[in-house]
Amino acid sequence: MQRNTRGLTWLFSLFSGLASQGGVAAQTPASQTLYPAGSQQSFKGPEAYFTGEVQVDMLFPGNETAHYSGAYVTFQAGARTAWHLHPAGQHMIVTSGVALTGTRDGQVIAFGEGETVWCPAGIDHWHGATPEAPMTHLVITGSKDGENVVWKEQVSNEEYGRGQHTKKPVDVSIEALSPIT
């Protein structure tokens, strides 16, 4: 069952531009833009989209050239997102703790500090902390046609529980750079 979120995308509209309304950006035309620490909005993840305690700290909004935004999202032990997808995909980079992310096929990936997961456009997924410890990740979320997330139903305890026995993947496909000769 998919939720229509046109009227409810206020949360992640922040990821694609509204965050700058509450923040301060020191800039001059045709130069770099500085978003000073703490200048962007921070808020608790609403219960409609998260289970457990979640804090979202915006880092930068999307703009007319770069259709992506960034935020640190901190999940307390056992906290997680609802099912959702990103029309333009999302990178998740763990900065502290261990993250879990699951897809509709039942696969759950555990990844730790310094590791990254790319979630392609249109893939239903969830992400959050393990039951034992908090986790923070940096998310870089793309936007397509002004939309960066489509929220769906909550992740059940059973679906989340599949990640409690997940081992990190051993056989990861990596494209290596060719040595310079």
Secondary structure, DSSP 8 states (H G I E B T S, - for coil): -B---GGGTHHHHGGGTTHHHHS--EE-TTS-EE--TT-S-EEE--TTTEES-EEEEEEE---SS--EEEEEEEE-TT-EE-SEE-TT-EEEEEEESEEEEEETTS-EEEEETT-EEEE-TT--EEEEE-SSS-EEEEEEEE-BTTB--EEB----HHHHHGGGG----SS----------
